[in-house]
Amino acid sequence: MAEMDIQQVLKYLPQRYPMLMIDRVTQCEPGKRILALKNVSANEPCFQGHFPGRPILPGVLILEAMAQAAGLLVFSAETSAGQTEGSVYYYVGIDNARFKKPVVPGDQLELEVILERSLRGIGKFSCVARVAGKVVAEASILCSVRPVGA
């Protein structure tokens, strides 16, 4: 089970600040399962307007973090990070998304993503987000790797 620090994450994901949602990978079984972390900081740009005086991480950003973890899971199954250049990981579907508790500054979001199946370049993933071991969100997502410009 491989771990990845932020430098390794940056080799696989094209996203950069402020859209990079993965800080570290604590476990990775390439092509099967990944456990990734997002440290939620009070300095995140979304908190200026969501919501003043009561900052809550938007659900769409939790879903984005799930997709980025799924991308890392798929890209980690490639033999090298260089093979992912020129590719982008796109959402093609989100099913059964549920948000159970708010995520606030100071929380550490733990993302567990499991590849359920992959067919014709589209992967189906089971995703759970936790804070301090408690489920805060879950979803089933579909993502696809496509060449840049396709």
N, C-alpha and C positions, 0 to 999 in steps of 0.2 A: 504494500500500500504506500504509494508515493505521496509525499507532501510537496507543496509548492509555496515558495515565498512570493512576495509581490513582484520581484524581478522575473520570476518564471511565469507568473500569471500574465504579465505584460507581453511576454513572447508569444502567447497563444491568443490573447484577446485584442481586437483592434480598438476597443473603447478606451478612452482616456478621460481624465477629470473634465467635467463633473459627472460623466456618465459611467465611469468604471465603478462597478458595484461589488467587486470581489477583492478582498484584501489578502486572503491567504487560503490555501487548501490544506486541510489537516489529514484527509484520507482520500485516496483515489485508486479505484480499481478500474483502469482504463477500459472504456467501452461498457462498463457495468454500473458503477456507483461512485458518487463523489460527495464529500462533506466539505463545504466551503464556508468561510466567515466574512461577514461585512461588519465593520465597526461603525456604528452610527454616531456621528459627531454633531454637536450643536452648530458647527460651522457649515453644514451642508446647505447649499444654496436654496433648496426647496423649503427650508424652514422659515425663510423670510416671509412667505405668504401662506404656508400650510402648517400651522395656523399661528398668527401672531399671538404670543402669550400662552399658547398651548401647542407646541410643535409635535406633529405626528408625521411619521414617514408615510408618504402616499402609497397606497396599495399597488399602483402601477409600477412604482420603483421596486417594490418587493418582487413583483412578477418579472421585472427586468433582471433583478439579481438571480432569480431562478433560471431564466434563459441564459444568462452569462455562465452560470455554473454548468448548465447542460452543454453549452458550447465548449467549455473547458473539458468536460467529460468526453465529448466526441473528439475534439482536437488532440487530447492526450493519448487517444488510441492510435493516432498517426505515429510514424516512426520518429519524426522530428518536428520541432516547432516551425521550421522553415517551410514545411509542406502546407501550412495553413495560410501563408501569404497569398494574397489575391482572392481569398475566400471570406465571405461574410455569413454569419449565422442568423437566419431570419425566423421570426415567429410565423407560423402558419395557422396556429389555433391555440385557444385557451379554453379548457372545459373545467367545470366544477370548481371555479376559484372561490375560496371562502376565506374571510378575514375574521379571526376570532378575538384578537387583542391588539390594541395599538402598539406600535413600535416607536419609541421616543429616543431623544439624544441620550447617550450613555449606554444604550443597549448594544449587545453583540448579537447580530443576527446569524444564526447557524442554518445553513441551507443544505438539505439532503436531497439529492437528485438521483433517481434510479432510472436507467434506460429500460423501458418495458419491451420495446421492439423498434426495429428499423427496417423500412421497406422503401425502395426506390428513392433513397436520399432524404427521406423524412423520418425523423425519430419521434417516438412518443415517450414522454417522461412523466414519472410520478414525482411530484415535488412537495416537500414539507419545509416550512420555515419555523424555527424555534428561537425563543429567547429564554435563557436560563432553564432549558429543558422543556419548556411549555410551548405547545403549538400555537403560533400566532397567525399562520396562513398556510393554505395548501391549495394545490391545483394540479391538473393534468395538462401538460402542454405538448404542442407539436411544433417542431422546429426543423428547418432545412438548411443545409449548407449549399451556397450558390457562389459562383465566381463573381467578383466585383464587376459591376456593370451589366450583369445578366438580368 
